[in-house]
Amino acid sequence: MTKIISPFILLLALSFLSPTLLAFGLKPLFATLSPSGTGAEHVFRVKNTGDSPIAVQFGVTTREQRADGTESQKAADDSFMVYPPQAVIAPNKTQKVRVQWLGKQNLSKELAYRFVAEQVPVNLSKDKSTGVQMVMTVVGSIYIKPQGVAPKLSVSNLRRTGDKLAFSVKNSGTMHVLLENLKIDLSNKQQQTLQLSGKQVAEVEGKNVLAGAQRDFSIAYPANAKIDDSWSAQLSFK
């Protein structure tokens, strides 16, 4: 089982191979597929930006989000067709990889997956000298999105922890959400209100909450505020 935090290039391991510059990139970093029809497939492009050929294998994993934002994955081979499953990519060349959804067409909520392009530690260069080669993986996001889905957020467990204001965000809706242009509206029974935005919520800005997931967050405690468990919070975002 592989733990992946977010869609960017990860250094997974070191192999004792030739000391050449190896790197590759993925476009796009995320794709939204329909459960059926022509929208049920997508083409990713993996480019070798290094100076030597690389062997890369492609696959899709499930994606379960933990409260701290980390994830657990397992192979989703039965739900997708990935072609080609592996390829040798020459320097400065791009490999197209077609991904097609083969799972259920009748979905009640959006499903989230990871597209994974993983370098195979094989020395394909003419230089057979011993050295260190970085073995890398590029990770993207795939969403299987039926019609009529939407996020639904609630905030709980609002509390002060040291110099932080901590809280949990639950997405009980049917679609993931990115907390962009975030505002947090606080209120209590005494009709006191406080709105937090901009730099005050920077630690949460842009975070992803998948459908059915709960995330734990914390931000800098607002100056001169007296917030306890009698307060409630609502989120607004675009």
Secondary structure, DSSP 4 states (H G I P E B T S, - for coil): -----SSS-EEEEEESS------EEEE-SEEEE-SSSGGGEEEEEEEE-SSS-EEEEEEEEE-EE-TTS-EE--B-TTTEEEESSEEEE-TT-EEEEEEEE-S-S--SS-EEEEEEEEEE----SS------EEEEEEEEEEEE--TT----EEEEEEEEETTEEEEEEEE-SSS-EE--S-EEEEE-TT--EEEEEGGGGTTTTT-EE-TT-EEEEEEEPPTT----TT-EEEEE--
